Amino acid sequence: MIIYYLLFFVFLYGLIKNYKNTILIYIPTRITLHQGIVLWPSNPTLMFDTAACFFILLLYLGNRVYKQKGKFPFTIPLTIFIISEFCSSFLSNTQGNFFNFIQNVIVGVLFIYILWQVINNAEDIKKIIKGYSIIFTIAVLLSIFEQFTHFNPVIALEKALLPSSAPAGLIWESHQVRFGIFRAQAFMSISITYGAYCLLFFLFYFGFSMRHKWANYYHTTKQNILKLLLFLGIFLSGSKAPILSSLIGFLPYVRLKWIKNFRLWIVLIVLITLSEGLISNMYQDISDSFTVDYSYEYTGGSSLAMRQTQFAISYSFFQQAPVIGNGTKYLSVVREANPDILGAESIWFGLLIEKGALGILAYIILLIYPLFKGQRGDKKIQWALFLSFIAVNTMTTVPGLNFTFYYTLMILILKSQILEQSAEKKQIQQKI
């Protein structure tokens, strides 16, 4: 763990020397800092990301030079989220939720607020986009390496760095082959998380690179290569939820005129022909997951029968505290009482049990609210992100993927619109 401490001190030094640039570098880097990268392993576990966000907040409060005049656009949904977290943490059946509440507020709310304040020019957005592009390119190349070797050196090192006192299940090293694909995980704690991250950034970058061309560091060819790598990463995760969610999330981009595009049909036919075996195996696996009568009859992951059982269990515990839920840590109690809940493979099961109706309402508002912000020209990007995020989290649990990444991408869209509007006003004033 000494490596993590050294990296953290480097991070703190960067914050003190150049607060803004350090945050702009940290934003894309933090997708690699999953729950297995910890500074304090014993319960309560202190994640690297939580500690980093705390110091980002601390230094921001000490010197608010980045405070902007414009109104923060997400006050309403984040306030409702904080109220829900407070109720389920301090007014519920479980005790000892103070640390979890502080962590969720710092990482889930205050970091988003600071992010909005720090990004204030075109170069800031370009740096973040470039950072994400580099991180995801390395991630996909690593996942290709995994296909040939069935080994991930990064995850192996991270597991070795975890002390014996750390809670079990922080990192799950992939050993599975599904659809004929080794389930790659790149820098993420599990394969599903890797696929989900690739999914969201692919759908974001697909629309953003065309809509806001000034924000791209890469020319058209490199942009297309990055999109192909991101799309490949979704499949190399070997996870059904991200793959199926990519079809749902891409719907806002579909145009009827594509039917007449001869070159597009040629590309599709070639791709389908080359991946016929993969598609056949995937179809059979998905079909089995929907048709088996009992969860134990299907060994390819989560099935419809399994989720029906999990929903019944979740709903029964929801009835115990339907308004504010049973509490932040109550899912572990449910697992002991009824092991059939397994991983509660849907965000809604955990919300039913722990957060209640208030938590579900807060989460829905949290996801929908950004859709009402910004210009019409970017709506398809926002809807693509919304549909994919809610789809993948409905189909399964995605450890390490919370709404902060979703909001980060939404902020990049809104900030780009503000900068473009400001540039247009300056041009009009110059003409006058």
Secondary structure, 3 states (H helix, E strand, C coil): CHHHHHHHHHHHHHHHHCHHHHHHHHHHHHHHCCCCCEEECCCCCEEHHHHHHHHHHHHHHHCCCCCCCCCCCCHHHHHHHHHHHHHHHHCCCCCCCHHHHHHHHHHHHHHHHHHHHHCCCHHHHHHHHHHHHHHHHHHHHHHHHHHHHCCCHHHHHHHHHCCCCCCCCCCCCCCCEECCEECCCCCCCCHHHHHHHHHHHHHHHHHHHHHCHHHCCCCHHHHHHHHHHHHHHHHHCCCHHHHHHHHHHCHHHCCHHHHHCHHHHHHHHHHHHHCHHHHHHHHHHHHHHHHCCCHHHCCCCCCHHHHHHHHHHHHHHHCCCCCCCCCCCHHHHHHHHCHHHCCCCCHHHHHHHHHHHHHHHHHHHHHHHHHHCCCHHHHHHHHHHHHHHHHHHHHCCCCCCCHHHHHHHHHHHHHHHHHHHHHHHHHHHHHC
